[in-house]
Amino acid sequence: MRVQQGATCSSSCSDKPMSLDLFALQVSEATLHPVFKLVLEPRYEPERRELQRWAQGFADRDAKFVRELQTTFESSFWELYLNAALAEWGLPVDLSHHAPDFVVNGPQQFVMEATVANPAKNGKPAYGYGVEDIPSDFTDFNLQSTIRLCNSFSSKVKRYREYYGAMQHVVDKPYVIAMASFDRPAAHLASSRPILAALYGLYYDEQATGSDAKVVVSYDVHAAAKNEQTDVELGLFCDDQYTDVSAVIYSPVATWGKLRALADSPNALTLYTTFHPRPGSLRPEMRHALKRDYSEHLLDGLMVFHNPFARHPLRLETLAHPRIAQMTVTAAGRLDSLEPDDFLLMRLLQSVIER
């Protein structure tokens, strides 16, 4: 694997003024989101400090962001992560515009809209899952996650075509959609499988891959059955239907676990198990470390998927960073990945909680 080369940004969130108090309650305790309520517990003070750091320089332009963080959490959490990521890249955000979510300046200006894949109607939430929620059939698990991502993608394309695209500060700039999956319990276990199927129509099937195989079984997928009457189109970046989308940013590990990994809490009784590519093997390298010995970068696990048909391509160097992965399509139609050898594929946490 090749390490992504590019300018490493030295700017950090601490260079920006504090703009929001995320933890001044704006709603009653009964209406707090369960994860936000968890963050309020005394033992998670380091996590609160870290999340507040992510918010530095972030503007509540519609005067409802903090309330939404406290009541719905995931989509607001993802926006805060993206705010911190842009600061890590050293890319300033123009706050004078109310939409899209991020109007980004720098050597190449672009606009970015954030969205998350939410559970289907009456579906279980992403938080509070148990052993019984771990899927036994990952093919169906990944398929359903793919459909939810496609729905989120389509809604942001529609928003661009009907609204954002005509804005003066958006015209002729790359349009980036930043997506995260919170669509089901243990959503992070799908890793990159759903997004690869959604964007490039490529599905890697571990369940169909023998233990002695040299390569993972993969095949092209063009549609997924949403129900008996409806199919959802896949391979969104395989033709020129979505030339208005320049790239998709995605991370399966920008979750509560990311916040805990970055929090300054060396005495936490938490074991981190992480998965990384293993050269010459289909089985990932598995690492274990206690919190006091564990280190993770803000951008570890983040991926940028480029649209080969984009009307306004996002240049590779625009988001270059040695900790991320960037996916491009070669002239021969081959998917090419630039990523660090120890790229973070997945992270699992096991904690002992003292009562």
C-alpha positions in Angstrom: 0.0 0.0 0.0 1.1 3.5 -0.7 1.1 6.2 2.0 -0.9 9.2 0.9 1.5 12.0 0.4 0.7 15.6 0.9 0.9 18.6 3.1 0.4 17.7 6.8 -1.6 20.5 8.4 -0.2 21.9 11.6 -3.3 23.9 12.4 -5.5 22.5 15.2 -8.9 23.3 16.7 -7.2 25.1 19.5 -6.3 27.9 17.0 -10.0 28.9 16.9 -12.0 30.7 19.5 -14.5 28.8 21.6 -17.9 29.4 20.0 -20.5 27.1 21.6 -21.2 25.7 25.0 -22.4 22.2 24.1 -23.3 21.1 27.6 -25.4 24.0 28.8 -28.7 22.1 28.7 -31.4 23.6 26.5 -34.0 20.8 27.0 -35.3 18.8 29.8 -33.4 15.7 31.0 -36.3 13.5 29.8 -35.7 14.6 26.2 -31.9 14.1 26.2 -30.5 11.6 23.7 -29.2 8.5 25.5 -25.6 9.0 24.3 -25.6 12.7 25.1 -27.0 11.9 28.6 -24.1 9.3 29.0 -21.5 12.0 28.1 -22.8 14.1 31.0 -21.8 11.5 33.5 -18.8 12.6 35.7 -16.4 9.9 34.5 -16.7 11.2 30.9 -15.4 14.7 31.6 -12.4 14.1 29.3 -14.8 13.2 26.5 -16.7 16.4 27.1 -13.5 18.4 26.9 -12.6 16.7 23.6 -16.1 17.2 22.1 -16.0 20.8 23.1 -12.6 21.1 21.4 -14.2 19.8 18.2 -16.7 22.7 18.4 -14.1 25.5 18.4 -14.7 27.9 15.6 -18.1 26.2 14.8 -21.0 28.6 14.4 -24.6 27.8 15.3 -26.0 29.6 12.3 -29.7 28.6 12.7 -29.7 28.8 16.5 -30.7 25.2 17.0 -27.5 23.2 16.7 -26.9 22.6 20.5 -30.6 21.6 21.0 -30.3 19.1 18.2 -27.0 17.7 19.6 -28.7 17.2 22.9 -31.8 15.6 21.6 -30.8 13.7 18.4 -27.0 13.6 18.7 -25.6 11.6 15.8 -26.0 14.1 12.9 -24.7 17.0 15.1 -21.8 14.9 16.4 -20.8 14.1 12.8 -20.8 17.9 12.0 -18.6 18.6 14.9 -16.2 15.9 13.8 -16.0 17.4 10.3 -15.4 20.8 11.8 -12.4 19.4 13.7 -11.2 17.5 10.6 -11.2 20.6 8.5 -9.2 22.4 11.2 -6.7 19.5 11.1 -6.4 19.8 7.4 -5.8 23.5 7.9 -8.8 24.5 5.8 -10.7 27.6 6.9 -14.5 27.7 6.7 -16.3 30.8 5.5 -19.1 31.3 8.1 -20.8 34.2 6.3 -23.1 31.8 4.4 -26.0 29.9 5.9 -25.7 27.0 3.5 -24.3 24.5 2.6 -23.0 23.2 5.9 -19.3 24.0 5.2 -18.0 26.6 2.6 -14.4 25.7 2.6 -11.5 28.0 1.6 -7.9 27.1 0.8 -5.9 26.4 -2.4 -9.0 24.7 -3.8 -12.3 26.1 -2.6 -15.2 23.6 -2.2 -18.5 23.3 -0.4 -19.5 20.3 1.7 -22.8 19.1 3.0 -23.0 16.7 6.0 -25.5 13.9 6.4 -25.9 10.6 8.3 -27.7 7.4 7.4 -30.5 7.0 10.0 -32.4 3.9 10.8 -35.3 2.9 8.7 -38.8 3.6 10.0 -39.3 1.6 13.2 -35.7 0.4 13.0 -33.5 0.0 16.0 -31.2 2.9 16.8 -27.4 2.7 16.5 -26.8 3.1 20.3 -27.5 0.7 23.1 -27.0 -2.5 21.2 -26.3 -5.9 22.7 -24.9 -9.2 21.6 -28.2 -10.2 20.1 -27.9 -7.3 17.6 -24.6 -8.5 16.2 -25.5 -9.8 12.7 -25.2 -13.4 11.7 -25.7 -12.6 8.0 -23.3 -9.8 7.1 -24.4 -9.9 3.5 -27.9 -8.7 4.4 -26.5 -6.4 7.1 -24.2 -4.7 4.5 -27.0 -4.6 1.9 -29.4 -2.8 4.2 -26.6 -0.3 5.2 -25.9 0.3 1.6 -29.5 1.2 0.9 -29.6 3.7 3.8 -26.4 5.4 2.5 -27.9 5.7 -1.0 -31.0 7.3 0.5 -28.9 9.9 2.3 -26.8 10.5 -0.8 -29.9 11.0 -3.0 -31.4 13.5 -0.5 -28.3 15.7 -0.6 -28.0 15.5 -4.4 -31.6 16.7 -4.6 -30.9 19.5 -2.2 -28.0 20.6 -4.3 -29.9 20.5 -7.6 -32.9 22.4 -6.2 -31.2 24.9 -3.9 -27.4 25.0 -3.3 -26.2 24.7 -6.9 -27.6 28.1 -7.9 -26.0 30.0 -5.0 -23.3 32.4 -6.1 -20.8 31.1 -3.6 -21.4 27.5 -4.7 -21.3 27.8 -8.5 -18.3 26.2 -10.2 -16.9 24.8 -6.9 -16.6 21.1 -6.1 -19.5 19.7 -4.1 -18.6 17.2 -1.4 -21.1 15.0 0.5 -19.8 13.9 3.9 -21.7 10.8 5.2 -21.6 8.6 8.2 -23.7 5.5 9.1 -25.8 5.4 12.3 -28.5 3.4 10.6 -28.7 0.3 12.8 -27.1 -1.3 15.9 -23.4 -1.9 15.5 -23.5 0.0 12.2 -19.7 0.5 12.4 -19.2 -3.3 11.8 -20.0 -2.8 8.1 -16.8 -0.8 7.7 -16.4 0.4 4.1 -18.4 -2.4 2.4 -21.7 -0.5 2.1 -20.1 2.7 0.8 -18.0 0.9 -1.8 -21.1 -0.9 -3.1 -23.1 2.4 -3.1 -20.6 4.5 -5.0 -18.6 2.1 -7.1 -20.9 -0.9 -7.4 -18.2 -3.2 -5.9 -19.0 -5.6 -3.2 -16.4 -7.6 -1.2 -18.0 -10.8 0.1 -16.1 -12.2 3.1 -18.8 -14.8 3.7 -18.3 -16.3 0.3 -14.5 -16.2 0.6 -12.8 -19.5 1.7 -10.3 -19.6 4.5 -7.5 -20.5 2.1 -8.4 -17.9 -0.5 -5.7 -15.5 -1.8 -8.2 -12.7 -2.6 -11.6 -11.7 -1.2 -14.5 -12.7 -3.5 -15.8 -9.5 -5.1 -18.4 -8.8 -7.7 -20.2 -5.9 -9.4 -23.6 -4.9 -8.0 -26.0 -2.6 -9.8 -29.0 -2.5 -7.6 -30.3 -3.6 -4.2 -33.9 -4.6 -3.5 -35.4 -2.1 -1.0 -38.7 -4.0 -1.0 -40.7 -6.2 -3.4 -41.6 -3.3 -5.6 -38.5 -1.1 -5.4 -34.8 -1.4 -6.3 -32.2 1.1 -5.2 -29.5 2.0 -7.8 -25.9 1.3 -6.8 -22.7 2.3 -8.4 -23.5 6.0 -8.2 -20.0 7.0 -9.3 -20.0 4.5 -12.3 -21.5 6.9 -14.9 -22.3 10.5 -15.4 -25.6 10.7 -13.6 -24.1 12.5 -10.6 -21.5 14.8 -12.1 -22.5 17.5 -9.7 -21.0 15.5 -6.8 -17.2 15.7 -6.7 -16.5 13.3 -3.8 -17.9 11.6 -0.7 -16.2 11.7 2.7 -17.0 8.8 4.9 -15.8 7.3 8.2 -17.1 4.2 9.9 -15.1 5.0 13.0 -16.1 8.6 13.7 -18.3 7.4 16.5 -18.5 7.5 20.3 -15.4 5.3 20.1 -13.5 8.1 18.3 -14.3 10.5 21.1 -13.2 8.1 23.7 -10.0 7.2 21.8 -9.0 10.9 21.7 -10.1 11.9 25.2 -7.3 12.5 27.7 -8.2 9.7 30.1 -5.2 7.4 30.5 -6.6 5.8 33.6 -9.8 4.6 31.9 -10.2 0.8 32.2 -10.7 0.3 28.5 -9.2 -2.2 26.1 -8.9 -1.0 22.5 -8.9 -3.7 19.7 -8.1 -2.3 16.3 -7.9 -3.9 12.8 -5.4 -2.9 10.2 -4.4 -4.2 6.7 -1.9 -7.1 6.8 0.4 -7.2 3.7 -0.1 -10.4 1.8 -3.0 -11.7 3.8 -6.8 -11.4 3.7 -6.9 -11.5 7.5 -6.4 -8.0 9.0 -3.8 -7.4 11.7 -5.4 -7.2 15.1 -3.9 -5.0 17.8 -4.8 -4.7 21.5 -3.9 -1.8 23.8 -5.1 -0.4 27.1 -6.2 3.2 27.1 -3.0 4.4 28.7 -1.0 2.8 25.8 -3.4 3.6 23.0 -2.9 6.3 20.4 -5.3 7.4 17.6 -5.3 10.3 15.2 -8.4 12.4 14.6 -8.4 11.5 11.0 -7.6 7.8 11.4 -10.2 5.7 9.5 -11.5 8.6 7.3 -11.9 7.9 3.6 -12.4 10.2 0.6 -14.1 8.7 -2.5 -13.6 10.6 -5.7 -16.1 10.7 -8.5 -14.3 10.0 -11.8 -17.2 11.8 -13.7 -17.2 14.9 -11.5 -17.9 18.2 -13.3 -15.6 19.9 -10.8 -13.1 17.3 -9.5 -11.8 17.6 -6.0 -8.0 17.4 -6.4 -6.2 14.7 -4.4 -4.0 17.3 -2.7 -6.9 19.3 -1.4 -7.6 16.8 1.4 -4.2 15.0 1.4 -3.1 13.7 4.8 -0.9 10.8 5.8 -3.6 9.3 8.0 -6.5 9.0 5.6 -7.5 6.9 2.6 -8.4 8.3 -0.8 -10.1 6.2 -3.5 -9.9 7.0 -7.2 -10.7 5.3 -10.4 -7.9 4.8 -13.0 -8.4 5.4 -16.7 -8.6 1.6 -17.1 -11.6 1.6 -14.6 -9.6 0.1 -11.7 -10.3 1.3 -8.2 -7.1 2.6 -6.7 -6.6 3.2 -3.0 -3.9 5.5 -1.4 -3.7 4.9 2.3 -1.2 4.3 5.1 -0.1 0.8 5.8 -1.6 0.9 9.2 -4.9 2.4 8.1 -7.6 2.0 10.8 -10.3 -0.4 9.4 -12.2 -0.9 12.6 -12.1 -0.3 16.3 -13.7 -2.2 19.2 -13.8 -1.1 22.8 -14.2 -3.2 26.0 -14.6 -1.2 29.2 -14.8 -2.0 32.9 -17.1 0.4 34.6 -16.6 0.9 38.4 -19.9 1.4 40.2 
